Amino acid sequence: MELRKLADDIWEIPKTGGMRVPGRVFASDALLVKAREDRALTQVQNVAHLPGIVEASFAMPDIHWGYGFPIGGVAATDVEAGGVVSPGGVGFDICCGVRLLRSRFDEADFEARRDRLMGELDARIPRGLGKGSIADRTLVRRVLRDGARAVLDAGYGWDSDLERCEERGTSPGALPEAISHRALQRGEGQLGSLGAGNHFLEVQIVDEVFDAEAASVFGLSAGMVTVMIHCGSRGLGHQTCTDQLAVMGAAMHRYGIEVPDRQLAAVPVRSPEGERYLGAMAASANFAWANRHVLAHEAREGFAAAFGIVPEQTGMQLVFDVAHNLAKLERHVVDGRERTLCVHRKGATRAFGPGHPELPEDLRTVGQPVIVPGSMGTASWVLAGVANNPAFMSAAHGAGRMMSRKKAKKQQSGAEVRRSLEARGISVRPGSVALLSEEAPYAYKDVDEVVEVAHRVGLARKVAKLRPIGVVKG
């Protein structure tokens, strides 16, 4: 595959064959090697064939192989010019994302209550495969329509949470009726649970601040204890994606759409099937917003119980909640003209810059918080959106896997991984000790390098680095 270097850490895959736009890859030399090894760059090429795609098929620094789209892929299609929507550009875990809470505690506070606090979180946070819920299962149908607002009205969380949540915790255009009975069955009994795989609740310390102004606006300061929650729409979102892929696979031929990979099944946004997918996706996203909202509520309850105070005294305000698996209708300027685009972000985070009207007023001076979790046991980062982002206001979403789960398990046992983390002062409460090795730090790319690339090429700018001290793992 030909790659042209456009600038430091920016590469182009030239248009060939049926590609409608070039590919554009943001990566250091080392990260590019990994992208080549797992064939993710071929998926960047494939995405460039989608009808209506504009500007480029983008790859974030954490790119790796996914279903149809690479994980870390961004593509925007022109809605009014026959642009398509593709479930492969969202993924199976619809609206998987990250929520970050700050607190009034420091590391000394944590050490004084370490065992009690981690025990509380261990007992309160359902995780693993299958059922496991905090919230009443009867809430699920209301959640599909109203998202985080539904669980807030049911007594979970604080009113202020919605202001610091992307879309205020409710995705527009939700069609609960587009969610199948099977998807509902899978989602009921899972509202307020982490799930498995790379999902987690992590207690962290703000280890270093790079942008004092933005950190202050976000409410972060050096030495502060924070809580990061990474999860999505559980079985409901997975089943919804499965259902919709079957519909699109059959429908796209009626629209004369051909793609180089059947996993890129797509239909026009302005079609009955496209509109129904977006409605089903929004309803699934509402489940995910509510899911993280409930887990944050329970984290506050756990801290309060461990410290013998009421939740309001923990100071655990929401910094931000942002998704990294969504397709959204947004207005962007392309070729000098503002257009309505369907922006697919699959393993990529929305990153609005300063002044954007969709941001809460208090964030508009510095831009949107962009939360980039590392692999278990490594640093995580808080970045901020910037003006003139080169990829439709998108940024990296994490470290990016570089080793299969099967291969990772052969490196060390789960017990060995746990001992290694505990030896570094990180308390680990796993849902399954055996599965810890699948998510070991060595299975992922260097998150610090991913963030450096994002910072250098102008996807987002560094604000604060977070160090883990406790993890509750799915």
C-alpha beads as a LAMMPS data file, in Angstrom:
LAMMPS data file: protein, C-alpha beads

474 atoms
473 bonds

1 atom types
1 bond types

-500.0 500.0 xlo xhi
-500.0 500.0 ylo yhi
-500.0 500.0 zlo zhi

Masses

1 110.0

Atoms # bond

1 1 1 0.000 0.000 0.000
2 1 1 1.334 3.432 -0.955
3 1 1 1.618 5.987 1.841
4 1 1 2.621 9.595 1.328
5 1 1 3.937 11.664 4.214
6 1 1 2.087 14.995 4.211
7 1 1 3.656 16.333 7.417
8 1 1 5.067 15.036 10.678
9 1 1 2.650 12.333 11.929
10 1 1 0.238 12.855 8.998
11 1 1 0.080 10.319 6.173
12 1 1 -2.079 9.954 3.082
13 1 1 -3.307 6.856 1.286
14 1 1 -3.842 8.093 -2.309
15 1 1 -7.121 7.444 -4.099
16 1 1 -7.044 4.238 -6.124
17 1 1 -9.742 2.122 -7.727
18 1 1 -13.153 2.934 -6.338
19 1 1 -11.937 5.176 -3.528
20 1 1 -13.936 8.423 -3.580
21 1 1 -11.541 10.244 -1.236
22 1 1 -8.009 9.576 0.040
23 1 1 -7.230 8.047 3.398
24 1 1 -5.600 10.209 6.025
25 1 1 -3.743 8.659 8.940
26 1 1 -2.524 10.461 12.065
27 1 1 0.326 8.358 13.457
28 1 1 3.944 8.393 14.520
29 1 1 6.331 6.015 12.768
30 1 1 5.947 3.461 15.576
31 1 1 2.149 3.644 15.628
32 1 1 2.047 3.348 11.842
33 1 1 3.935 0.047 12.004
34 1 1 1.223 -1.394 14.249
35 1 1 -1.543 -0.128 11.960
36 1 1 0.096 -1.874 9.003
37 1 1 0.540 -5.124 10.895
38 1 1 -3.145 -5.654 11.675
39 1 1 -4.437 -4.533 8.232
40 1 1 -6.302 -1.566 9.684
41 1 1 -5.040 0.622 6.835
42 1 1 -6.865 -1.624 4.367
43 1 1 -10.053 -0.783 6.239
44 1 1 -9.242 2.924 5.909
45 1 1 -9.111 2.355 2.149
46 1 1 -12.379 0.421 2.163
47 1 1 -14.233 3.155 4.052
48 1 1 -13.132 5.635 1.382
49 1 1 -15.471 3.830 -1.069
50 1 1 -18.667 4.826 0.794
51 1 1 -21.153 6.878 -1.245
52 1 1 -21.197 10.529 -0.262
53 1 1 -17.990 10.447 1.785
54 1 1 -16.246 13.825 1.852
55 1 1 -12.694 15.058 2.405
56 1 1 -11.018 11.831 3.582
57 1 1 -11.342 8.522 5.397
58 1 1 -9.596 9.385 8.658
59 1 1 -7.637 7.199 11.066
60 1 1 -6.899 8.328 14.618
61 1 1 -3.513 7.543 16.267
62 1 1 -5.005 4.563 18.144
63 1 1 -6.282 2.864 14.973
64 1 1 -6.629 -0.933 14.911
65 1 1 -8.655 -3.601 13.141
66 1 1 -12.413 -3.517 13.649
67 1 1 -15.678 -4.633 12.075
68 1 1 -15.924 -2.902 8.689
69 1 1 -14.480 0.396 9.864
70 1 1 -11.198 0.343 11.749
71 1 1 -11.486 1.204 15.423
72 1 1 -10.221 4.752 15.445
73 1 1 -11.956 5.482 12.129
74 1 1 -13.784 8.712 11.265
75 1 1 -15.797 9.308 8.097
76 1 1 -18.343 11.966 7.184
77 1 1 -20.903 11.628 4.389
78 1 1 -22.866 14.445 2.761
79 1 1 -26.490 13.778 3.712
80 1 1 -28.034 15.852 0.919
81 1 1 -25.798 14.324 -1.752
82 1 1 -26.755 10.696 -1.194
83 1 1 -24.438 10.166 1.755
84 1 1 -24.854 6.878 3.585
85 1 1 -24.906 5.703 7.170
86 1 1 -23.099 2.466 8.036
87 1 1 -23.510 0.547 11.318
88 1 1 -19.911 -0.601 10.870
89 1 1 -18.937 3.036 11.387
90 1 1 -20.503 2.986 14.845
91 1 1 -19.810 -0.527 16.045
92 1 1 -21.651 -3.063 18.141
93 1 1 -21.251 -1.267 21.466
94 1 1 -23.320 1.752 20.472
95 1 1 -22.388 4.902 22.421
96 1 1 -19.626 3.222 24.350
97 1 1 -17.917 6.104 26.102
98 1 1 -16.197 7.521 29.145
99 1 1 -17.449 9.513 32.136
100 1 1 -15.015 11.324 34.448
101 1 1 -15.835 12.513 37.973
102 1 1 -13.653 14.787 40.053
103 1 1 -13.703 14.786 43.892
104 1 1 -12.597 16.682 46.980
105 1 1 -10.226 13.853 48.000
106 1 1 -6.473 13.479 47.556
107 1 1 -4.195 10.442 47.513
108 1 1 -3.691 10.500 51.297
109 1 1 -7.466 10.299 51.743
110 1 1 -7.572 7.316 49.406
111 1 1 -4.737 5.499 51.190
112 1 1 -6.426 6.012 54.546
113 1 1 -9.597 4.253 53.287
114 1 1 -8.182 2.147 50.442
115 1 1 -9.525 -1.263 51.456
116 1 1 -12.896 0.049 52.620
117 1 1 -13.382 2.131 49.490
118 1 1 -12.337 -0.549 47.021
119 1 1 -14.528 -3.018 48.894
120 1 1 -17.520 -0.696 48.572
121 1 1 -16.943 -0.250 44.844
122 1 1 -16.378 -3.975 44.374
123 1 1 -19.713 -4.745 46.043
124 1 1 -21.705 -1.994 44.327
125 1 1 -20.594 -2.169 40.682
126 1 1 -22.101 -5.091 38.697
127 1 1 -19.846 -6.373 35.938
128 1 1 -19.111 -9.356 33.769
129 1 1 -21.150 -11.063 31.079
130 1 1 -24.927 -11.411 31.247
131 1 1 -27.257 -9.751 33.724
132 1 1 -26.317 -7.454 36.548
133 1 1 -28.065 -4.213 37.302
134 1 1 -28.396 -1.392 39.777
135 1 1 -31.408 0.313 38.236
136 1 1 -34.945 -1.074 38.081
137 1 1 -35.416 -3.015 34.834
138 1 1 -38.778 -1.313 34.268
139 1 1 -36.861 1.913 33.612
140 1 1 -35.373 0.586 30.393
141 1 1 -38.264 1.567 28.115
142 1 1 -38.266 5.142 29.475
143 1 1 -34.501 5.269 29.141
144 1 1 -34.687 4.406 25.441
145 1 1 -36.687 7.599 24.892
146 1 1 -35.200 9.981 27.467
147 1 1 -31.690 8.701 28.226
148 1 1 -29.983 9.955 31.388
149 1 1 -32.959 12.209 32.159
150 1 1 -35.084 9.102 32.833
151 1 1 -32.741 7.723 35.498
152 1 1 -32.216 11.187 36.959
153 1 1 -35.990 11.493 37.403
154 1 1 -35.914 8.063 39.063
155 1 1 -33.525 9.329 41.734
156 1 1 -30.079 8.521 40.299
157 1 1 -27.462 11.250 40.065
158 1 1 -27.582 15.033 40.260
159 1 1 -29.272 17.646 38.063
160 1 1 -25.892 19.224 37.280
161 1 1 -24.733 15.986 35.606
162 1 1 -26.731 16.615 32.453
163 1 1 -24.952 19.906 31.731
164 1 1 -21.597 18.142 31.537
165 1 1 -22.759 15.278 29.330
166 1 1 -22.538 15.153 25.549
167 1 1 -26.042 15.803 24.161
168 1 1 -27.058 16.431 27.809
169 1 1 -27.396 12.661 28.100
170 1 1 -30.258 12.300 25.599
171 1 1 -29.654 11.551 21.936
172 1 1 -32.171 13.264 19.630
173 1 1 -34.427 11.342 17.260
174 1 1 -34.636 8.151 19.318
175 1 1 -37.100 5.530 18.045
176 1 1 -37.686 3.080 20.902
177 1 1 -40.032 1.150 18.629
178 1 1 -37.050 0.330 16.406
179 1 1 -35.479 -1.695 19.239
180 1 1 -36.282 -5.383 18.790
181 1 1 -37.816 -7.569 21.469
182 1 1 -34.585 -9.568 21.591
183 1 1 -32.543 -6.391 22.165
184 1 1 -34.912 -5.361 24.965
185 1 1 -34.577 -8.772 26.563
186 1 1 -30.805 -8.450 26.533
187 1 1 -30.858 -4.924 27.935
188 1 1 -33.333 -5.481 30.739
189 1 1 -31.415 -6.401 33.842
190 1 1 -28.228 -4.704 32.590
191 1 1 -28.955 -1.027 33.280
192 1 1 -26.273 0.161 35.672
193 1 1 -23.565 -2.418 34.908
194 1 1 -20.067 -2.349 33.420
195 1 1 -20.122 -5.469 31.307
196 1 1 -16.852 -7.211 30.461
197 1 1 -13.895 -6.814 28.112
198 1 1 -12.103 -3.478 28.315
199 1 1 -14.792 -1.801 30.416
200 1 1 -13.858 -0.531 33.860
201 1 1 -14.344 1.857 36.740
202 1 1 -10.987 3.308 37.739
203 1 1 -9.918 5.471 40.676
204 1 1 -7.144 7.817 39.562
205 1 1 -4.934 10.681 40.692
206 1 1 -4.396 13.848 38.656
207 1 1 -0.672 13.294 38.280
208 1 1 0.342 16.231 36.107
209 1 1 -1.351 19.335 34.716
210 1 1 -0.290 20.693 31.299
211 1 1 -2.909 23.396 30.745
212 1 1 -3.726 25.168 34.006
213 1 1 -6.542 27.275 32.570
214 1 1 -8.416 24.361 31.013
215 1 1 -7.830 22.161 34.061
216 1 1 -9.290 24.865 36.290
217 1 1 -12.382 25.188 34.080
218 1 1 -12.784 21.400 34.098
219 1 1 -12.457 21.413 37.900
220 1 1 -9.229 19.396 37.991
221 1 1 -6.100 20.041 40.066
222 1 1 -2.870 18.155 40.722
223 1 1 -3.181 15.469 43.381
224 1 1 -6.991 15.194 43.106
225 1 1 -8.727 11.801 43.196
226 1 1 -10.912 11.199 40.134
227 1 1 -13.140 8.341 38.979
228 1 1 -13.307 7.250 35.344
229 1 1 -16.078 4.977 34.033
230 1 1 -15.811 3.255 30.646
231 1 1 -18.801 1.274 29.364
232 1 1 -21.587 1.346 26.789
233 1 1 -24.989 -0.009 25.805
234 1 1 -24.384 -3.614 26.828
235 1 1 -26.372 -6.381 25.119
236 1 1 -29.073 -3.997 23.959
237 1 1 -26.702 -2.043 21.735
238 1 1 -24.973 -5.167 20.456
239 1 1 -28.247 -6.772 19.438
240 1 1 -29.465 -3.553 17.826
241 1 1 -26.362 -3.390 15.662
242 1 1 -26.805 -7.046 14.702
243 1 1 -30.456 -6.441 13.797
244 1 1 -29.718 -3.364 11.714
245 1 1 -26.824 -4.950 9.830
246 1 1 -29.192 -7.651 8.609
247 1 1 -31.640 -5.007 7.372
248 1 1 -28.969 -2.979 5.590
249 1 1 -27.253 -5.967 4.037
250 1 1 -30.480 -6.741 2.200
251 1 1 -31.482 -3.137 1.485
252 1 1 -28.315 -1.621 0.058
253 1 1 -28.609 -3.528 -3.204
254 1 1 -31.937 -1.797 -3.848
255 1 1 -30.073 1.515 -3.675
256 1 1 -27.326 0.340 -6.014
257 1 1 -24.663 0.559 -3.312
258 1 1 -21.557 -1.561 -3.680
259 1 1 -18.794 -1.716 -1.078
260 1 1 -15.521 -3.681 -1.023
261 1 1 -16.355 -5.342 2.304
262 1 1 -19.808 -6.646 3.251
263 1 1 -19.146 -5.427 6.806
264 1 1 -19.522 -1.903 5.412
265 1 1 -23.223 -2.449 4.682
266 1 1 -24.786 1.004 4.281
267 1 1 -27.897 2.810 3.048
268 1 1 -28.618 6.476 2.320
269 1 1 -29.178 8.550 5.441
270 1 1 -32.318 9.904 3.752
271 1 1 -33.962 6.506 3.330
272 1 1 -36.485 4.641 5.505
273 1 1 -33.803 2.159 6.515
274 1 1 -31.254 4.876 7.226
275 1 1 -33.620 6.919 9.338
276 1 1 -34.752 3.844 11.249
277 1 1 -31.137 2.880 11.961
278 1 1 -30.344 6.352 13.291
279 1 1 -33.465 6.164 15.498
280 1 1 -32.493 2.738 16.839
281 1 1 -28.912 3.913 17.363
282 1 1 -30.154 6.971 19.300
283 1 1 -32.361 4.812 21.526
284 1 1 -29.396 2.513 22.223
285 1 1 -27.238 5.562 22.914
286 1 1 -29.818 6.701 25.451
287 1 1 -29.359 3.370 27.235
288 1 1 -25.591 3.970 27.327
289 1 1 -25.870 7.561 28.635
290 1 1 -28.188 6.299 31.377
291 1 1 -25.968 3.319 32.114
292 1 1 -22.912 5.469 32.857
293 1 1 -25.105 7.917 34.784
294 1 1 -26.320 5.164 37.137
295 1 1 -22.791 3.808 37.626
296 1 1 -21.564 7.287 38.540
297 1 1 -24.381 7.532 41.087
298 1 1 -23.278 4.269 42.657
299 1 1 -19.625 5.354 42.697
300 1 1 -20.642 8.435 44.697
301 1 1 -22.607 6.238 47.073
302 1 1 -19.568 3.986 47.502
303 1 1 -17.233 6.882 48.294
304 1 1 -19.768 8.342 50.715
305 1 1 -20.130 5.034 52.551
306 1 1 -16.355 4.527 52.745
307 1 1 -15.767 8.010 54.174
308 1 1 -18.860 8.110 56.387
309 1 1 -20.399 11.162 54.698
310 1 1 -23.328 11.900 52.398
311 1 1 -22.720 11.828 48.607
312 1 1 -23.035 15.611 48.286
313 1 1 -19.986 15.982 50.553
314 1 1 -17.750 13.954 48.222
315 1 1 -17.445 16.803 45.732
316 1 1 -17.822 14.227 42.953
317 1 1 -19.050 16.529 40.207
318 1 1 -19.069 15.380 36.612
319 1 1 -16.171 16.680 34.509
320 1 1 -17.670 15.315 31.282
321 1 1 -19.246 12.273 29.641
322 1 1 -18.331 11.701 26.005
323 1 1 -19.089 8.860 23.583
324 1 1 -16.744 7.243 21.090
325 1 1 -19.108 5.011 19.046
326 1 1 -21.756 7.132 17.310
327 1 1 -22.888 8.506 13.944
328 1 1 -24.237 12.042 14.253
329 1 1 -25.761 14.624 11.950
330 1 1 -23.611 17.743 12.237
331 1 1 -22.955 20.922 10.261
332 1 1 -19.425 21.308 8.886
333 1 1 -17.797 23.402 6.180
334 1 1 -16.546 21.362 3.210
335 1 1 -15.072 23.028 0.110
336 1 1 -16.147 26.424 1.413
337 1 1 -19.782 25.480 1.968
338 1 1 -21.554 24.463 5.174
339 1 1 -23.201 21.066 4.790
340 1 1 -25.136 18.560 6.861
341 1 1 -22.884 15.548 7.342
342 1 1 -23.359 12.167 8.938
343 1 1 -20.156 11.938 10.971
344 1 1 -19.226 8.373 11.899
345 1 1 -16.891 8.125 14.896
346 1 1 -15.974 4.526 15.631
347 1 1 -13.471 4.385 18.464
348 1 1 -13.093 8.155 18.136
349 1 1 -14.207 10.951 20.439
350 1 1 -16.079 14.125 19.566
351 1 1 -13.751 17.062 20.245
352 1 1 -15.497 20.430 19.891
353 1 1 -13.193 23.428 20.145
354 1 1 -13.553 26.709 22.054
355 1 1 -16.665 28.700 21.279
356 1 1 -18.714 25.828 19.917
357 1 1 -22.404 26.585 20.584
358 1 1 -23.228 23.010 21.642
359 1 1 -20.840 23.178 24.608
360 1 1 -22.010 24.290 28.055
361 1 1 -21.332 28.002 28.434
362 1 1 -18.644 27.502 31.095
363 1 1 -16.626 25.240 28.754
364 1 1 -16.709 27.468 25.665
365 1 1 -13.611 29.415 26.661
366 1 1 -11.371 26.323 26.616
367 1 1 -13.151 23.668 24.530
368 1 1 -14.693 20.306 25.240
369 1 1 -13.054 17.822 27.620
370 1 1 -11.732 14.879 25.600
371 1 1 -11.211 11.805 27.778
372 1 1 -8.619 9.262 26.625
373 1 1 -8.346 6.195 28.879
374 1 1 -5.191 4.142 28.809
375 1 1 -4.913 0.400 29.203
376 1 1 -5.411 -1.102 32.631
377 1 1 -2.530 -0.004 34.851
378 1 1 -1.263 2.813 32.620
379 1 1 -1.984 6.533 32.518
380 1 1 -5.167 8.078 31.179
381 1 1 -5.484 11.578 29.799
382 1 1 -7.801 14.556 29.714
383 1 1 -7.429 16.677 26.587
384 1 1 -9.375 19.658 25.279
385 1 1 -10.904 20.267 21.872
386 1 1 -9.173 22.781 19.620
387 1 1 -10.194 25.109 16.806
388 1 1 -9.490 23.976 13.234
389 1 1 -9.479 20.284 14.096
390 1 1 -8.483 18.462 10.882
391 1 1 -10.899 15.513 11.213
392 1 1 -14.422 16.896 11.674
393 1 1 -13.803 17.737 15.339
394 1 1 -12.706 14.224 16.294
395 1 1 -9.883 12.829 18.417
396 1 1 -8.441 9.535 19.639
397 1 1 -10.451 7.541 22.173
398 1 1 -7.863 5.400 23.962
399 1 1 -4.623 3.466 23.717
400 1 1 -5.780 1.098 20.986
401 1 1 -5.358 -2.655 21.161
402 1 1 -2.260 -4.122 19.492
403 1 1 -2.518 -7.734 20.667
404 1 1 -5.445 -10.141 20.400
405 1 1 -7.067 -11.349 23.602
406 1 1 -5.957 -14.884 22.811
407 1 1 -2.338 -13.827 22.375
408 1 1 -2.433 -11.634 25.488
409 1 1 -3.614 -14.572 27.612
410 1 1 -0.557 -16.562 26.547
411 1 1 1.813 -13.891 27.858
412 1 1 0.751 -14.008 31.494
413 1 1 -2.029 -15.485 33.606
414 1 1 -4.682 -13.248 35.091
415 1 1 -3.241 -13.882 38.538
416 1 1 0.207 -12.745 37.363
417 1 1 -1.254 -9.568 35.886
418 1 1 -3.054 -8.850 39.137
419 1 1 0.088 -9.347 41.213
420 1 1 2.018 -7.028 38.898
421 1 1 -0.597 -4.281 39.223
422 1 1 -0.892 -4.665 42.996
423 1 1 2.920 -4.450 43.292
424 1 1 2.696 -1.036 41.630
425 1 1 0.165 0.154 44.202
426 1 1 -2.960 -0.369 42.072
427 1 1 -5.808 -2.115 43.889
428 1 1 -7.590 -4.497 41.519
429 1 1 -11.131 -5.796 41.943
430 1 1 -11.789 -8.003 38.900
431 1 1 -15.039 -9.574 37.829
432 1 1 -12.889 -12.500 36.661
433 1 1 -9.237 -12.930 37.598
434 1 1 -8.683 -15.250 34.637
435 1 1 -9.807 -12.595 32.143
436 1 1 -7.460 -9.906 33.486
437 1 1 -4.694 -11.060 31.147
438 1 1 -6.848 -10.203 28.120
439 1 1 -6.715 -6.543 29.161
440 1 1 -3.139 -6.384 30.449
441 1 1 -1.145 -3.214 29.710
442 1 1 1.119 -5.048 27.252
443 1 1 -1.912 -5.802 25.019
444 1 1 -2.303 -2.115 24.166
445 1 1 -0.360 0.656 22.468
446 1 1 1.414 3.358 24.438
447 1 1 -1.342 5.826 25.349
448 1 1 1.226 8.565 25.987
449 1 1 2.417 8.277 22.376
450 1 1 -1.174 8.286 21.077
451 1 1 -1.846 11.481 23.021
452 1 1 1.382 13.120 21.857
453 1 1 0.399 12.540 18.236
454 1 1 -3.126 13.881 18.840
455 1 1 -1.599 16.966 20.466
456 1 1 1.018 17.549 17.741
457 1 1 -1.350 17.261 14.762
458 1 1 -4.053 19.414 16.344
459 1 1 -6.760 16.875 17.101
460 1 1 -6.840 18.011 20.752
461 1 1 -4.440 19.530 23.282
462 1 1 -3.081 18.061 26.501
463 1 1 -4.669 19.199 29.766
464 1 1 -3.937 16.614 32.480
465 1 1 -2.434 13.167 32.960
466 1 1 -4.134 10.720 35.351
467 1 1 -2.457 7.848 37.229
468 1 1 -4.463 4.764 38.313
469 1 1 -4.600 3.705 41.954
470 1 1 -7.616 1.368 41.926
471 1 1 -9.607 -0.471 39.278
472 1 1 -12.905 -2.342 39.223
473 1 1 -12.765 -4.498 36.102
474 1 1 -15.415 -6.162 33.989

Bonds

1 1 1 2
2 1 2 3
3 1 3 4
4 1 4 5
5 1 5 6
6 1 6 7
7 1 7 8
8 1 8 9
9 1 9 10
10 1 10 11
11 1 11 12
12 1 12 13
13 1 13 14
14 1 14 15
15 1 15 16
16 1 16 17
17 1 17 18
18 1 18 19
19 1 19 20
20 1 20 21
21 1 21 22
22 1 22 23
23 1 23 24
24 1 24 25
25 1 25 26
26 1 26 27
27 1 27 28
28 1 28 29
29 1 29 30
30 1 30 31
31 1 31 32
32 1 32 33
33 1 33 34
34 1 34 35
35 1 35 36
36 1 36 37
37 1 37 38
38 1 38 39
39 1 39 40
40 1 40 41
41 1 41 42
42 1 42 43
43 1 43 44
44 1 44 45
45 1 45 46
46 1 46 47
47 1 47 48
48 1 48 49
49 1 49 50
50 1 50 51
51 1 51 52
52 1 52 53
53 1 53 54
54 1 54 55
55 1 55 56
56 1 56 57
57 1 57 58
58 1 58 59
59 1 59 60
60 1 60 61
61 1 61 62
62 1 62 63
63 1 63 64
64 1 64 65
65 1 65 66
66 1 66 67
67 1 67 68
68 1 68 69
69 1 69 70
70 1 70 71
71 1 71 72
72 1 72 73
73 1 73 74
74 1 74 75
75 1 75 76
76 1 76 77
77 1 77 78
78 1 78 79
79 1 79 80
80 1 80 81
81 1 81 82
82 1 82 83
83 1 83 84
84 1 84 85
85 1 85 86
86 1 86 87
87 1 87 88
88 1 88 89
89 1 89 90
90 1 90 91
91 1 91 92
92 1 92 93
93 1 93 94
94 1 94 95
95 1 95 96
96 1 96 97
97 1 97 98
98 1 98 99
99 1 99 100
100 1 100 101
101 1 101 102
102 1 102 103
103 1 103 104
104 1 104 105
105 1 105 106
106 1 106 107
107 1 107 108
108 1 108 109
109 1 109 110
110 1 110 111
111 1 111 112
112 1 112 113
113 1 113 114
114 1 114 115
115 1 115 116
116 1 116 117
117 1 117 118
118 1 118 119
119 1 119 120
120 1 120 121
121 1 121 122
122 1 122 123
123 1 123 124
124 1 124 125
125 1 125 126
126 1 126 127
127 1 127 128
128 1 128 129
129 1 129 130
130 1 130 131
131 1 131 132
132 1 132 133
133 1 133 134
134 1 134 135
135 1 135 136
136 1 136 137
137 1 137 138
138 1 138 139
139 1 139 140
140 1 140 141
141 1 141 142
142 1 142 143
143 1 143 144
144 1 144 145
145 1 145 146
146 1 146 147
147 1 147 148
148 1 148 149
149 1 149 150
150 1 150 151
151 1 151 152
152 1 152 153
153 1 153 154
154 1 154 155
155 1 155 156
156 1 156 157
157 1 157 158
158 1 158 159
159 1 159 160
160 1 160 161
161 1 161 162
162 1 162 163
163 1 163 164
164 1 164 165
165 1 165 166
166 1 166 167
167 1 167 168
168 1 168 169
169 1 169 170
170 1 170 171
171 1 171 172
172 1 172 173
173 1 173 174
174 1 174 175
175 1 175 176
176 1 176 177
177 1 177 178
178 1 178 179
179 1 179 180
180 1 180 181
181 1 181 182
182 1 182 183
183 1 183 184
184 1 184 185
185 1 185 186
186 1 186 187
187 1 187 188
188 1 188 189
189 1 189 190
190 1 190 191
191 1 191 192
192 1 192 193
193 1 193 194
194 1 194 195
195 1 195 196
196 1 196 197
197 1 197 198
198 1 198 199
199 1 199 200
200 1 200 201
201 1 201 202
202 1 202 203
203 1 203 204
204 1 204 205
205 1 205 206
206 1 206 207
207 1 207 208
208 1 208 209
209 1 209 210
210 1 210 211
211 1 211 212
212 1 212 213
213 1 213 214
214 1 214 215
215 1 215 216
216 1 216 217
217 1 217 218
218 1 218 219
219 1 219 220
220 1 220 221
221 1 221 222
222 1 222 223
223 1 223 224
224 1 224 225
225 1 225 226
226 1 226 227
227 1 227 228
228 1 228 229
229 1 229 230
230 1 230 231
231 1 231 232
232 1 232 233
233 1 233 234
234 1 234 235
235 1 235 236
236 1 236 237
237 1 237 238
238 1 238 239
239 1 239 240
240 1 240 241
241 1 241 242
242 1 242 243
243 1 243 244
244 1 244 245
245 1 245 246
246 1 246 247
247 1 247 248
248 1 248 249
249 1 249 250
250 1 250 251
251 1 251 252
252 1 252 253
253 1 253 254
254 1 254 255
255 1 255 256
256 1 256 257
257 1 257 258
258 1 258 259
259 1 259 260
260 1 260 261
261 1 261 262
262 1 262 263
263 1 263 264
264 1 264 265
265 1 265 266
266 1 266 267
267 1 267 268
268 1 268 269
269 1 269 270
270 1 270 271
271 1 271 272
272 1 272 273
273 1 273 274
274 1 274 275
275 1 275 276
276 1 276 277
277 1 277 278
278 1 278 279
279 1 279 280
280 1 280 281
281 1 281 282
282 1 282 283
283 1 283 284
284 1 284 285
285 1 285 286
286 1 286 287
287 1 287 288
288 1 288 289
289 1 289 290
290 1 290 291
291 1 291 292
292 1 292 293
293 1 293 294
294 1 294 295
295 1 295 296
296 1 296 297
297 1 297 298
298 1 298 299
299 1 299 300
300 1 300 301
301 1 301 302
302 1 302 303
303 1 303 304
304 1 304 305
305 1 305 306
306 1 306 307
307 1 307 308
308 1 308 309
309 1 309 310
310 1 310 311
311 1 311 312
312 1 312 313
313 1 313 314
314 1 314 315
315 1 315 316
316 1 316 317
317 1 317 318
318 1 318 319
319 1 319 320
320 1 320 321
321 1 321 322
322 1 322 323
323 1 323 324
324 1 324 325
325 1 325 326
326 1 326 327
327 1 327 328
328 1 328 329
329 1 329 330
330 1 330 331
331 1 331 332
332 1 332 333
333 1 333 334
334 1 334 335
335 1 335 336
336 1 336 337
337 1 337 338
338 1 338 339
339 1 339 340
340 1 340 341
341 1 341 342
342 1 342 343
343 1 343 344
344 1 344 345
345 1 345 346
346 1 346 347
347 1 347 348
348 1 348 349
349 1 349 350
350 1 350 351
351 1 351 352
352 1 352 353
353 1 353 354
354 1 354 355
355 1 355 356
356 1 356 357
357 1 357 358
358 1 358 359
359 1 359 360
360 1 360 361
361 1 361 362
362 1 362 363
363 1 363 364
364 1 364 365
365 1 365 366
366 1 366 367
367 1 367 368
368 1 368 369
369 1 369 370
370 1 370 371
371 1 371 372
372 1 372 373
373 1 373 374
374 1 374 375
375 1 375 376
376 1 376 377
377 1 377 378
378 1 378 379
379 1 379 380
380 1 380 381
381 1 381 382
382 1 382 383
383 1 383 384
384 1 384 385
385 1 385 386
386 1 386 387
387 1 387 388
388 1 388 389
389 1 389 390
390 1 390 391
391 1 391 392
392 1 392 393
393 1 393 394
394 1 394 395
395 1 395 396
396 1 396 397
397 1 397 398
398 1 398 399
399 1 399 400
400 1 400 401
401 1 401 402
402 1 402 403
403 1 403 404
404 1 404 405
405 1 405 406
406 1 406 407
407 1 407 408
408 1 408 409
409 1 409 410
410 1 410 411
411 1 411 412
412 1 412 413
413 1 413 414
414 1 414 415
415 1 415 416
416 1 416 417
417 1 417 418
418 1 418 419
419 1 419 420
420 1 420 421
421 1 421 422
422 1 422 423
423 1 423 424
424 1 424 425
425 1 425 426
426 1 426 427
427 1 427 428
428 1 428 429
429 1 429 430
430 1 430 431
431 1 431 432
432 1 432 433
433 1 433 434
434 1 434 435
435 1 435 436
436 1 436 437
437 1 437 438
438 1 438 439
439 1 439 440
440 1 440 441
441 1 441 442
442 1 442 443
443 1 443 444
444 1 444 445
445 1 445 446
446 1 446 447
447 1 447 448
448 1 448 449
449 1 449 450
450 1 450 451
451 1 451 452
452 1 452 453
453 1 453 454
454 1 454 455
455 1 455 456
456 1 456 457
457 1 457 458
458 1 458 459
459 1 459 460
460 1 460 461
461 1 461 462
462 1 462 463
463 1 463 464
464 1 464 465
465 1 465 466
466 1 466 467
467 1 467 468
468 1 468 469
469 1 469 470
470 1 470 471
471 1 471 472
472 1 472 473
473 1 473 474
